[in-house]
Amino acid sequence: MAKKMKMNNGGSSSSKSELDKFLAEEPEDDGPKFDILAWWKGNSSRFPVLACLARDVLAIPISTVASESAFSTGGCVLDDFRTSLTPFMVEALVCTQDWLRHTTPTDIAENTEELTKLEQELIVEYKDNKAKATKSSTTTKPT
């Protein structure tokens, strides 16, 4: 029975698979004139399964659409059949997603300088207001 199974499987277990044969070959010279489709067509009799697989994979068209426009939310985001969210909630979610994607990087040095400047302005304003309040309270006190 074992002999019959070996014969039906194409010989002994030491026979190489189509993939093993392909990988054992020396690489082709893949210069700028190399045509991969022509190579697989010419070698389809030696590697029929791999040639079929290569034909299927290489037949996938290259997208000419920029990835940014492919994933853009500028078009129809949701329709009535896909969601029960209110228009307000959809707008809030799309805006939040946009804000999270396009946040500007924080420059700590720049922000520290700006905060120091604002702090100084507030201190000056506080002192001016305190001085005005003290002046007005001394002028309105009866003597």
N, CA, C and O atoms as a GROMACS GRO file, in nm:
protein
  572
    1MET      N    1   0.082  -0.119   0.000
    1MET     CA    2   0.000   0.000   0.000
    1MET      C    3   0.087   0.126   0.000
    1MET      O    4   0.057   0.222  -0.071
    2ALA      N    5   0.195   0.126   0.080
    2ALA     CA    6   0.284   0.242   0.088
    2ALA      C    7   0.351   0.269  -0.046
    2ALA      O    8   0.369   0.384  -0.084
    3LYS      N    9   0.388   0.160  -0.120
    3LYS     CA   10   0.450   0.178  -0.252
    3LYS      C   11   0.352   0.247  -0.346
    3LYS      O   12   0.392   0.333  -0.424
    4LYS      N   13   0.224   0.208  -0.337
    4LYS     CA   14   0.122   0.265  -0.425
    4LYS      C   15   0.104   0.415  -0.396
    4LYS      O   16   0.088   0.495  -0.488
    5MET      N   17   0.108   0.453  -0.267
    5MET     CA   18   0.093   0.594  -0.231
    5MET      C   19   0.213   0.675  -0.278
    5MET      O   20   0.197   0.788  -0.325
    6LYS      N   21   0.334   0.620  -0.267
    6LYS     CA   22   0.453   0.690  -0.314
    6LYS      C   23   0.446   0.712  -0.463
    6LYS      O   24   0.485   0.818  -0.512
    7MET      N   25   0.398   0.615  -0.536
    7MET     CA   26   0.389   0.628  -0.681
    7MET      C   27   0.285   0.732  -0.718
    7MET      O   28   0.305   0.809  -0.812
    8ASN      N   29   0.175   0.737  -0.646
    8ASN     CA   30   0.070   0.835  -0.675
    8ASN      C   31   0.113   0.976  -0.639
    8ASN      O   32   0.066   1.073  -0.700
    9ASN      N   33   0.200   0.990  -0.540
    9ASN     CA   34   0.247   1.122  -0.498
    9ASN      C   35   0.364   1.172  -0.582
    9ASN      O   36   0.419   1.278  -0.552
   10GLY      N   37   0.402   1.102  -0.682
   10GLY     CA   38   0.508   1.148  -0.771
   10GLY      C   39   0.644   1.098  -0.730
   10GLY      O   40   0.744   1.166  -0.757
   11GLY      N   41   0.653   0.986  -0.666
   11GLY     CA   42   0.784   0.930  -0.633
   11GLY      C   43   0.811   0.936  -0.484
   11GLY      O   44   0.720   0.929  -0.402
   12SER      N   45   0.939   0.948  -0.453
   12SER     CA   46   0.979   0.943  -0.312
   12SER      C   47   0.961   1.078  -0.246
   12SER      O   48   0.932   1.179  -0.310
   13SER      N   49   0.979   1.077  -0.115
   13SER     CA   50   0.964   1.200  -0.039
   13SER      C   51   1.080   1.296  -0.062
   13SER      O   52   1.074   1.411  -0.019
   14SER      N   53   1.186   1.250  -0.129
   14SER     CA   54   1.301   1.336  -0.155
   14SER      C   55   1.280   1.423  -0.279
   14SER      O   56   1.366   1.507  -0.309
   15SER      N   57   1.171   1.405  -0.353
   15SER     CA   58   1.148   1.487  -0.471
   15SER      C   59   1.117   1.630  -0.429
   15SER      O   60   1.047   1.653  -0.330
   16LYS      N   61   1.170   1.725  -0.504
   16LYS     CA   62   1.156   1.866  -0.469
   16LYS      C   63   1.022   1.919  -0.519
   16LYS      O   64   0.971   1.878  -0.623
   17SER      N   65   0.967   2.010  -0.441
   17SER     CA   66   0.845   2.077  -0.484
   17SER      C   67   0.880   2.182  -0.590
   17SER      O   68   0.997   2.215  -0.611
   18GLU      N   69   0.777   2.233  -0.654
   18GLU     CA   70   0.796   2.335  -0.756
   18GLU      C   71   0.863   2.460  -0.695
   18GLU      O   72   0.949   2.522  -0.757
   19LEU      N   73   0.822   2.496  -0.575
   19LEU     CA   74   0.880   2.612  -0.507
   19LEU      C   75   1.026   2.587  -0.474
   19LEU      O   76   1.109   2.676  -0.492
   20ASP      N   77   1.060   2.467  -0.426
   20ASP     CA   78   1.199   2.435  -0.395
   20ASP      C   79   1.286   2.443  -0.519
   20ASP      O   80   1.398   2.494  -0.514
   21LYS      N   81   1.236   2.394  -0.631
   21LYS     CA   82   1.311   2.400  -0.757
   21LYS      C   83   1.334   2.545  -0.799
   21LYS      O   84   1.444   2.582  -0.841
   22PHE      N   85   1.229   2.626  -0.787
   22PHE     CA   86   1.239   2.767  -0.825
   22PHE      C   87   1.341   2.840  -0.737
   22PHE      O   88   1.424   2.915  -0.787
   23LEU      N   89   1.334   2.816  -0.607
   23LEU     CA   90   1.426   2.884  -0.514
   23LEU      C   91   1.570   2.836  -0.528
   23LEU      O   92   1.663   2.909  -0.494
   24ALA      N   93   1.588   2.714  -0.577
   24ALA     CA   94   1.723   2.659  -0.592
   24ALA      C   95   1.794   2.715  -0.716
   24ALA      O   96   1.916   2.705  -0.726
   25GLU      N   97   1.721   2.773  -0.809
   25GLU     CA   98   1.782   2.827  -0.930
   25GLU      C   99   1.859   2.955  -0.901
   25GLU      O  100   1.834   3.025  -0.803
   26GLU      N  101   1.954   2.983  -0.988
   26GLU     CA  102   2.032   3.107  -0.978
   26GLU      C  103   1.940   3.224  -1.015
   26GLU      O  104   1.855   3.210  -1.102
   27PRO      N  105   1.957   3.339  -0.949
   27PRO     CA  106   1.873   3.455  -0.982
   27PRO      C  107   1.901   3.505  -1.124
   27PRO      O  108   2.013   3.496  -1.174
   28GLU      N  109   1.798   3.557  -1.185
   28GLU     CA  110   1.810   3.615  -1.320
   28GLU      C  111   1.874   3.752  -1.311
   28GLU      O  112   1.871   3.816  -1.206
   29ASP      N  113   1.931   3.797  -1.422
   29ASP     CA  114   1.984   3.932  -1.430
   29ASP      C  115   1.866   4.026  -1.447
   29ASP      O  116   1.805   4.031  -1.554
   30ASP      N  117   1.832   4.100  -1.343
   30ASP     CA  118   1.712   4.185  -1.346
   30ASP      C  119   1.748   4.330  -1.373
   30ASP      O  120   1.725   4.418  -1.289
   31GLY      N  121   1.804   4.354  -1.488
   31GLY     CA  122   1.839   4.490  -1.528
   31GLY      C  123   1.714   4.569  -1.563
   31GLY      O  124   1.603   4.521  -1.545
   32PRO      N  125   1.734   4.691  -1.612
   32PRO     CA  126   1.618   4.777  -1.644
   32PRO      C  127   1.531   4.722  -1.758
   32PRO      O  128   1.415   4.760  -1.770
   33LYS      N  129   1.585   4.634  -1.840
   33LYS     CA  130   1.509   4.579  -1.953
   33LYS      C  131   1.439   4.447  -1.916
   33LYS      O  132   1.372   4.388  -2.001
   34PHE      N  133   1.454   4.401  -1.792
   34PHE     CA  134   1.396   4.272  -1.752
   34PHE      C  135   1.244   4.282  -1.747
   34PHE      O  136   1.189   4.373  -1.684
   35ASP      N  137   1.177   4.188  -1.815
   35ASP     CA  138   1.030   4.184  -1.818
   35ASP      C  139   0.984   4.063  -1.738
   35ASP      O  140   0.997   3.950  -1.784
   36ILE      N  141   0.932   4.087  -1.620
   36ILE     CA  142   0.893   3.978  -1.531
   36ILE      C  143   0.778   3.896  -1.588
   36ILE      O  144   0.774   3.774  -1.572
   37LEU      N  145   0.683   3.962  -1.655
   37LEU     CA  146   0.570   3.889  -1.712
   37LEU      C  147   0.616   3.797  -1.824
   37LEU      O  148   0.568   3.684  -1.836
   38ALA      N  149   0.708   3.845  -1.906
   38ALA     CA  150   0.761   3.761  -2.014
   38ALA      C  151   0.838   3.642  -1.957
   38ALA      O  152   0.831   3.532  -2.011
   39TRP      N  153   0.912   3.665  -1.847
   39TRP     CA  154   0.987   3.556  -1.785
   39TRP      C  155   0.892   3.448  -1.735
   39TRP      O  156   0.915   3.329  -1.759
   40TRP      N  157   0.785   3.487  -1.665
   40TRP     CA  158   0.691   3.386  -1.615
   40TRP      C  159   0.618   3.316  -1.728
   40TRP      O  160   0.587   3.197  -1.718
   41LYS      N  161   0.590   3.387  -1.836
   41LYS     CA  162   0.524   3.323  -1.951
   41LYS      C  163   0.617   3.219  -2.012
   41LYS      O  164   0.574   3.109  -2.048
   42GLY      N  165   0.744   3.253  -2.024
   42GLY     CA  166   0.841   3.161  -2.082
   42GLY      C  167   0.871   3.041  -1.993
   42GLY      O  168   0.905   2.934  -2.043
   43ASN      N  169   0.859   3.056  -1.863
   43ASN     CA  170   0.889   2.949  -1.769
   43ASN      C  171   0.766   2.884  -1.709
   43ASN      O  172   0.776   2.809  -1.612
   44SER      N  173   0.649   2.911  -1.766
   44SER     CA  174   0.525   2.854  -1.711
   44SER      C  175   0.519   2.702  -1.726
   44SER      O  176   0.450   2.636  -1.649
   45SER      N  177   0.589   2.647  -1.824
   45SER     CA  178   0.589   2.500  -1.838
   45SER      C  179   0.673   2.434  -1.727
   45SER      O  180   0.642   2.323  -1.685
   46ARG      N  181   0.777   2.502  -1.680
   46ARG     CA  182   0.860   2.448  -1.571
   46ARG      C  183   0.797   2.469  -1.434
   46ARG      O  184   0.811   2.385  -1.346
   47PHE      N  185   0.727   2.582  -1.416
   47PHE     CA  186   0.666   2.617  -1.289
   47PHE      C  187   0.519   2.656  -1.310
   47PHE      O  188   0.486   2.774  -1.297
   48PRO      N  189   0.432   2.561  -1.341
   48PRO     CA  190   0.294   2.597  -1.376
   48PRO      C  191   0.216   2.661  -1.261
   48PRO      O  192   0.142   2.757  -1.283
   49VAL      N  193   0.230   2.610  -1.141
   49VAL     CA  194   0.154   2.665  -1.027
   49VAL      C  195   0.207   2.802  -0.990
   49VAL      O  196   0.129   2.896  -0.971
   50LEU      N  197   0.339   2.816  -0.980
   50LEU     CA  198   0.397   2.946  -0.948
   50LEU      C  199   0.370   3.050  -1.057
   50LEU      O  200   0.349   3.167  -1.027
   51ALA      N  201   0.370   3.007  -1.183
   51ALA     CA  202   0.342   3.099  -1.293
   51ALA      C  203   0.199   3.151  -1.283
   51ALA      O  204   0.173   3.269  -1.306
   52CYS      N  205   0.107   3.062  -1.247
   52CYS     CA  206  -0.033   3.102  -1.230
   52CYS      C  207  -0.046   3.201  -1.114
   52CYS      O  208  -0.116   3.301  -1.124
   53LEU      N  209   0.023   3.172  -1.004
   53LEU     CA  210   0.023   3.260  -0.888
   53LEU      C  211   0.084   3.395  -0.924
   53LEU      O  212   0.028   3.500  -0.888
   54ALA      N  213   0.196   3.394  -0.993
   54ALA     CA  214   0.262   3.519  -1.033
   54ALA      C  215   0.172   3.600  -1.126
   54ALA      O  216   0.165   3.722  -1.114
   55ARG      N  217   0.106   3.534  -1.216
   55ARG     CA  218   0.015   3.603  -1.309
   55ARG      C  219  -0.098   3.671  -1.231
   55ARG      O  220  -0.134   3.784  -1.261
   56ASP      N  221  -0.152   3.601  -1.131
   56ASP     CA  222  -0.261   3.659  -1.051
   56ASP      C  223  -0.212   3.780  -0.971
   56ASP      O  224  -0.280   3.882  -0.966
   57VAL      N  225  -0.096   3.767  -0.909
   57VAL     CA  226  -0.044   3.876  -0.826
   57VAL      C  227  -0.001   3.994  -0.912
   57VAL      O  228  -0.031   4.109  -0.880
   58LEU      N  229   0.070   3.966  -1.020
   58LEU     CA  230   0.120   4.075  -1.104
   58LEU      C  231   0.010   4.143  -1.185
   58LEU      O  232   0.032   4.250  -1.241
   59ALA      N  233  -0.108   4.082  -1.191
   59ALA     CA  234  -0.219   4.141  -1.266
   59ALA      C  235  -0.292   4.246  -1.184
   59ALA      O  236  -0.379   4.315  -1.237
   60ILE      N  237  -0.260   4.260  -1.056
   60ILE     CA  238  -0.324   4.361  -0.972
   60ILE      C  239  -0.279   4.498  -1.021
   60ILE      O  240  -0.160   4.526  -1.022
   61PRO      N  241  -0.374   4.584  -1.061
   61PRO     CA  242  -0.334   4.713  -1.116
   61PRO      C  243  -0.275   4.804  -1.009
   61PRO      O  244  -0.315   4.801  -0.893
   62ILE      N  245  -0.180   4.885  -1.051
   62ILE     CA  246  -0.121   4.984  -0.962
   62ILE      C  247  -0.218   5.100  -0.950
   62ILE      O  248  -0.273   5.147  -1.050
   63SER      N  249  -0.240   5.146  -0.828
   63SER     CA  250  -0.332   5.256  -0.805
   63SER      C  251  -0.266   5.387  -0.843
   63SER      O  252  -0.152   5.414  -0.804
   64THR      N  253  -0.337   5.469  -0.918
   64THR     CA  254  -0.286   5.601  -0.953
   64THR      C  255  -0.347   5.708  -0.864
   64THR      O  256  -0.319   5.826  -0.881
   65VAL      N  257  -0.430   5.666  -0.768
   65VAL     CA  258  -0.492   5.759  -0.675
   65VAL      C  259  -0.396   5.782  -0.560
   65VAL      O  260  -0.343   5.686  -0.502
   66ALA      N  261  -0.373   5.905  -0.526
   66ALA     CA  262  -0.287   5.936  -0.414
   66ALA      C  263  -0.348   5.882  -0.286
   66ALA      O  264  -0.470   5.886  -0.268
   67SER      N  265  -0.264   5.831  -0.198
   67SER     CA  266  -0.316   5.770  -0.075
   67SER      C  267  -0.392   5.871   0.010
   67SER      O  268  -0.486   5.834   0.079
   68GLU      N  269  -0.353   5.997   0.005
   68GLU     CA  270  -0.424   6.098   0.084
   68GLU      C  271  -0.568   6.112   0.039
   68GLU      O  272  -0.658   6.123   0.122
   69SER      N  273  -0.590   6.112  -0.094
   69SER     CA  274  -0.728   6.127  -0.141
   69SER      C  275  -0.806   5.998  -0.126
   69SER      O  276  -0.929   6.001  -0.116
   70ALA      N  277  -0.737   5.884  -0.124
   70ALA     CA  278  -0.807   5.757  -0.106
   70ALA      C  279  -0.866   5.745   0.033
   70ALA      O  280  -0.972   5.685   0.051
   71PHE      N  281  -0.798   5.802   0.132
   71PHE     CA  282  -0.845   5.794   0.269
   71PHE      C  283  -0.901   5.926   0.319
   71PHE      O  284  -0.914   5.947   0.440
   72SER      N  285  -0.935   6.016   0.229
   72SER     CA  286  -0.985   6.147   0.266
   72SER      C  287  -1.128   6.137   0.317
   72SER      O  288  -1.205   6.053   0.271
   73THR      N  289  -1.162   6.223   0.411
   73THR     CA  290  -1.299   6.229   0.462
   73THR      C  291  -1.377   6.340   0.393
   73THR      O  292  -1.484   6.378   0.440
   74GLY      N  293  -1.325   6.391   0.284
   74GLY     CA  294  -1.392   6.498   0.214
   74GLY      C  295  -1.519   6.454   0.144
   74GLY      O  296  -1.609   6.535   0.122
   75GLY      N  297  -1.528   6.328   0.110
   75GLY     CA  298  -1.646   6.277   0.042
   75GLY      C  299  -1.753   6.237   0.140
   75GLY      O  300  -1.759   6.289   0.252
   76CYS      N  301  -1.836   6.147   0.098
   76CYS     CA  302  -1.945   6.099   0.183
   76CYS      C  303  -1.887   6.012   0.294
   76CYS      O  304  -1.833   5.905   0.268
   77VAL      N  305  -1.898   6.058   0.416
   77VAL     CA  306  -1.843   5.984   0.530
   77VAL      C  307  -1.942   5.879   0.577
   77VAL      O  308  -1.906   5.762   0.592
   78LEU      N  309  -2.063   5.920   0.600
   78LEU     CA  310  -2.167   5.829   0.649
   78LEU      C  311  -2.295   5.852   0.569
   78LEU      O  312  -2.319   5.962   0.519
   79ASP      N  313  -2.375   5.749   0.559
   79ASP     CA  314  -2.506   5.766   0.497
   79ASP      C  315  -2.613   5.717   0.594
   79ASP      O  316  -2.581   5.663   0.700
   80ASP      N  317  -2.739   5.735   0.557
   80ASP     CA  318  -2.850   5.700   0.646
   80ASP      C  319  -2.855   5.552   0.678
   80ASP      O  320  -2.903   5.513   0.784
   81PHE      N  321  -2.806   5.469   0.586
   81PHE     CA  322  -2.815   5.325   0.606
   81PHE      C  323  -2.705   5.271   0.695
   81PHE      O  324  -2.718   5.160   0.748
   82ARG      N  325  -2.597   5.344   0.713
   82ARG     CA  326  -2.482   5.293   0.786
   82ARG      C  327  -2.477   5.338   0.932
   82ARG      O  328  -2.405   5.279   1.012
   83THR      N  329  -2.550   5.441   0.966
   83THR     CA  330  -2.536   5.491   1.102
   83THR      C  331  -2.665   5.555   1.151
   83THR      O  332  -2.752   5.594   1.074
   84SER      N  333  -2.674   5.565   1.281
   84SER     CA  334  -2.786   5.637   1.341
   84SER      C  335  -2.735   5.758   1.419
   84SER      O  336  -2.808   5.814   1.499
   85LEU      N  337  -2.610   5.797   1.395
   85LEU     CA  338  -2.554   5.914   1.461
   85LEU      C  339  -2.621   6.040   1.408
   85LEU      O  340  -2.658   6.049   1.291
   86THR      N  341  -2.636   6.136   1.496
   86THR     CA  342  -2.694   6.263   1.453
   86THR      C  343  -2.589   6.340   1.371
   86THR      O  344  -2.470   6.315   1.386
   87PRO      N  345  -2.633   6.430   1.286
   87PRO     CA  346  -2.538   6.509   1.208
   87PRO      C  347  -2.439   6.586   1.297
   87PRO      O  348  -2.322   6.599   1.262
   88PHE      N  349  -2.486   6.634   1.410
   88PHE     CA  350  -2.398   6.704   1.503
   88PHE      C  351  -2.285   6.613   1.551
   88PHE      O  352  -2.170   6.655   1.556
   89MET      N  353  -2.318   6.489   1.586
   89MET     CA  354  -2.218   6.394   1.636
   89MET      C  355  -2.120   6.356   1.526
   89MET      O  356  -2.000   6.343   1.551
   90VAL      N  357  -2.170   6.337   1.403
   90VAL     CA  358  -2.081   6.305   1.290
   90VAL      C  359  -1.982   6.419   1.268
   90VAL      O  360  -1.863   6.395   1.251
   91GLU      N  361  -2.032   6.542   1.270
   91GLU     CA  362  -1.944   6.657   1.251
   91GLU      C  363  -1.841   6.665   1.364
   91GLU      O  364  -1.724   6.694   1.339
   92ALA      N  365  -1.884   6.639   1.486
   92ALA     CA  366  -1.792   6.644   1.600
   92ALA      C  367  -1.684   6.537   1.586
   92ALA      O  368  -1.567   6.564   1.615
   93LEU      N  369  -1.720   6.418   1.545
   93LEU     CA  370  -1.624   6.309   1.531
   93LEU      C  371  -1.525   6.336   1.417
   93LEU      O  372  -1.405   6.311   1.432
   94VAL      N  373  -1.574   6.385   1.304
   94VAL     CA  374  -1.487   6.414   1.191
   94VAL      C  375  -1.391   6.527   1.226
   94VAL      O  376  -1.273   6.520   1.194
   95CYS      N  377  -1.440   6.631   1.292
   95CYS     CA  378  -1.353   6.742   1.333
   95CYS      C  379  -1.249   6.696   1.433
   95CYS      O  380  -1.132   6.733   1.424
   96THR      N  381  -1.290   6.614   1.529
   96THR     CA  382  -1.195   6.563   1.628
   96THR      C  383  -1.087   6.480   1.561
   96THR      O  384  -0.969   6.492   1.595
   97GLN      N  385  -1.127   6.396   1.467
   97GLN     CA  386  -1.030   6.314   1.395
   97GLN      C  387  -0.932   6.404   1.319
   97GLN      O  388  -0.811   6.379   1.319
   98ASP      N  389  -0.983   6.508   1.256
   98ASP     CA  390  -0.898   6.600   1.182
   98ASP      C  391  -0.803   6.674   1.276
   98ASP      O  392  -0.685   6.690   1.243
   99TRP      N  393  -0.852   6.718   1.390
   99TRP     CA  394  -0.767   6.789   1.485
   99TRP      C  395  -0.658   6.698   1.539
   99TRP      O  396  -0.544   6.740   1.555
  100LEU      N  397  -0.692   6.573   1.566
  100LEU     CA  398  -0.592   6.480   1.618
  100LEU      C  399  -0.485   6.447   1.515
  100LEU      O  400  -0.368   6.429   1.550
  101ARG      N  401  -0.524   6.440   1.390
  101ARG     CA  402  -0.428   6.409   1.284
  101ARG      C  403  -0.334   6.525   1.255
  101ARG      O  404  -0.217   6.504   1.223
  102HIS      N  405  -0.384   6.645   1.265
  102HIS     CA  406  -0.308   6.762   1.221
  102HIS      C  407  -0.268   6.854   1.336
  102HIS      O  408  -0.264   6.975   1.320
  103THR      N  409  -0.238   6.797   1.451
  103THR     CA  410  -0.192   6.882   1.561
  103THR      C  411  -0.051   6.929   1.531
  103THR      O  412   0.031   6.856   1.476
  104THR      N  413  -0.024   7.052   1.569
  104THR     CA  414   0.109   7.108   1.545
  104THR      C  415   0.201   7.065   1.658
  104THR      O  416   0.158   7.059   1.773
  105PRO      N  417   0.324   7.034   1.626
  105PRO     CA  418   0.417   6.994   1.732
  105PRO      C  419   0.444   7.109   1.827
  105PRO      O  420   0.449   7.225   1.786
  106THR      N  421   0.462   7.077   1.952
  106THR     CA  422   0.484   7.178   2.055
  106THR      C  423   0.633   7.206   2.068
  106THR      O  424   0.713   7.115   2.085
  107ASP      N  425   0.668   7.334   2.059
  107ASP     CA  426   0.806   7.377   2.079
  107ASP      C  427   0.815   7.431   2.221
  107ASP      O  428   0.768   7.541   2.249
  108ILE      N  429   0.876   7.355   2.310
  108ILE     CA  430   0.878   7.389   2.452
  108ILE      C  431   0.949   7.522   2.476
  108ILE      O  432   0.902   7.602   2.556
  109ALA      N  433   1.061   7.546   2.410
  109ALA     CA  434   1.136   7.670   2.430
  109ALA      C  435   1.051   7.790   2.389
  109ALA      O  436   1.047   7.890   2.461
  110GLU      N  437   0.985   7.781   2.277
  110GLU     CA  438   0.902   7.890   2.228
  110GLU      C  439   0.787   7.916   2.325
  110GLU      O  440   0.757   8.031   2.356
  111ASN      N  441   0.722   7.810   2.372
  111ASN     CA  442   0.610   7.825   2.464
  111ASN      C  443   0.656   7.880   2.599
  111ASN      O  444   0.583   7.957   2.661
  112THR      N  445   0.773   7.844   2.645
  112THR     CA  446   0.826   7.894   2.772
  112THR      C  447   0.850   8.045   2.762
  112THR      O  448   0.818   8.119   2.855
  113GLU      N  449   0.908   8.088   2.652
  113GLU     CA  450   0.932   8.230   2.631
  113GLU      C  451   0.800   8.307   2.628
  113GLU      O  452   0.788   8.414   2.688
  114GLU      N  453   0.702   8.253   2.559
  114GLU     CA  454   0.572   8.318   2.548
  114GLU      C  455   0.504   8.324   2.685
  114GLU      O  456   0.444   8.426   2.721
  115LEU      N  457   0.512   8.215   2.760
  115LEU     CA  458   0.452   8.213   2.893
  115LEU      C  459   0.520   8.312   2.986
  115LEU      O  460   0.453   8.378   3.065
  116THR      N  461   0.651   8.323   2.979
  116THR     CA  462   0.725   8.418   3.062
  116THR      C  463   0.683   8.561   3.029
  116THR      O  464   0.665   8.644   3.118
  117LYS      N  465   0.668   8.589   2.901
  117LYS     CA  466   0.625   8.723   2.858
  117LYS      C  467   0.484   8.752   2.909
  117LYS      O  468   0.459   8.862   2.960
  118LEU      N  469   0.393   8.657   2.897
  118LEU     CA  470   0.257   8.676   2.946
  118LEU      C  471   0.255   8.694   3.098
  118LEU      O  472   0.179   8.776   3.150
  119GLU      N  473   0.338   8.617   3.167
  119GLU     CA  474   0.345   8.628   3.312
  119GLU      C  475   0.392   8.768   3.354
  119GLU      O  476   0.336   8.827   3.446
  120GLN      N  477   0.494   8.820   3.286
  120GLN     CA  478   0.543   8.954   3.316
  120GLN      C  479   0.435   9.059   3.292
  120GLN      O  480   0.418   9.152   3.371
  121GLU      N  481   0.360   9.044   3.181
  121GLU     CA  482   0.253   9.138   3.151
  121GLU      C  483   0.144   9.133   3.257
  121GLU      O  484   0.091   9.237   3.296
  122LEU      N  485   0.111   9.013   3.306
  122LEU     CA  486   0.009   8.999   3.410
  122LEU      C  487   0.056   9.061   3.542
  122LEU      O  488  -0.023   9.123   3.613
  123ILE      N  489   0.185   9.043   3.575
  123ILE     CA  490   0.239   9.101   3.698
  123ILE      C  491   0.230   9.253   3.692
  123ILE      O  492   0.190   9.317   3.789
  124VAL      N  493   0.269   9.311   3.577
  124VAL     CA  494   0.263   9.456   3.561
  124VAL      C  495   0.118   9.503   3.572
  124VAL      O  496   0.089   9.603   3.638
  125GLU      N  497   0.027   9.431   3.505
  125GLU     CA  498  -0.114   9.469   3.508
  125GLU      C  499  -0.170   9.458   3.650
  125GLU      O  500  -0.247   9.543   3.693
  126TYR      N  501  -0.132   9.354   3.722
  126TYR     CA  502  -0.177   9.336   3.860
  126TYR      C  503  -0.128   9.449   3.949
  126TYR      O  504  -0.204   9.503   4.030
  127LYS      N  505   0.000   9.485   3.934
  127LYS     CA  506   0.056   9.595   4.014
  127LYS      C  507  -0.014   9.727   3.982
  127LYS      O  508  -0.042   9.805   4.072
  128ASP      N  509  -0.042   9.752   3.853
  128ASP     CA  510  -0.111   9.875   3.814
  128ASP      C  511  -0.251   9.879   3.875
  128ASP      O  512  -0.293   9.982   3.927
  129ASN      N  513  -0.323   9.766   3.868
  129ASN     CA  514  -0.459   9.761   3.923
  129ASN      C  515  -0.456   9.779   4.075
  129ASN      O  516  -0.543   9.846   4.132
  130LYS      N  517  -0.358   9.719   4.141
  130LYS     CA  518  -0.346   9.730   4.286
  130LYS      C  519  -0.314   9.875   4.324
  130LYS      O  520  -0.368   9.927   4.422
  131ALA      N  521  -0.228   9.938   4.246
  131ALA     CA  522  -0.192  10.077   4.274
  131ALA      C  523  -0.312  10.168   4.254
  131ALA      O  524  -0.334  10.260   4.333
  132LYS      N  525  -0.391  10.144   4.149
  132LYS     CA  526  -0.512  10.224   4.123
  132LYS      C  527  -0.612  10.204   4.235
  132LYS      O  528  -0.675  10.300   4.281
  133ALA      N  529  -0.629  10.080   4.279
  133ALA     CA  530  -0.724  10.052   4.387
  133ALA      C  531  -0.682  10.119   4.516
  133ALA      O  532  -0.765  10.173   4.589
  134THR      N  533  -0.552  10.114   4.545
  134THR     CA  534  -0.500  10.180   4.667
  134THR      C  535  -0.517  10.330   4.658
  134THR      O  536  -0.555  10.395   4.756
  135LYS      N  537  -0.489  10.386   4.542
  135LYS     CA  538  -0.500  10.531   4.521
  135LYS      C  539  -0.644  10.577   4.534
  135LYS      O  540  -0.674  10.679   4.596
  136SER      N  541  -0.736  10.498   4.472
  136SER     CA  542  -0.877  10.537   4.477
  136SER      C  543  -0.935  10.522   4.618
  136SER      O  544  -1.022  10.599   4.658
  137SER      N  545  -0.887  10.425   4.693
  137SER     CA  546  -0.938  10.406   4.830
  137SER      C  547  -0.884  10.515   4.923
  137SER      O  548  -0.953  10.552   5.018
  138THR      N  549  -0.767  10.567   4.899
  138THR     CA  550  -0.712  10.673   4.984
  138THR      C  551  -0.774  10.808   4.949
  138THR      O  552  -0.784  10.895   5.035
  139THR      N  553  -0.815  10.826   4.826
  139THR     CA  554  -0.876  10.954   4.786
  139THR      C  555  -1.021  10.960   4.827
  139THR      O  556  -1.073  11.070   4.842
  140THR      N  557  -1.089  10.849   4.846
  140THR     CA  558  -1.231  10.851   4.882
  140THR      C  559  -1.254  10.840   5.031
  140THR      O  560  -1.368  10.850   5.075
  141LYS      N  561  -1.150  10.821   5.111
  141LYS     CA  562  -1.165  10.810   5.256
  141LYS      C  563  -1.189  10.952   5.314
  141LYS      O  564  -1.119  11.046   5.280
  142PRO      N  565  -1.288  10.962   5.400
  142PRO     CA  566  -1.309  11.092   5.463
  142PRO      C  567  -1.203  11.118   5.570
  142PRO      O  568  -1.161  11.026   5.640
  143THR      N  569  -1.160  11.243   5.584
  143THR     CA  570  -1.057  11.279   5.680
  143THR      C  571  -1.110  11.349   5.800
  143THR      O  572  -1.034  11.385   5.890
   0.00000   0.00000   0.00000
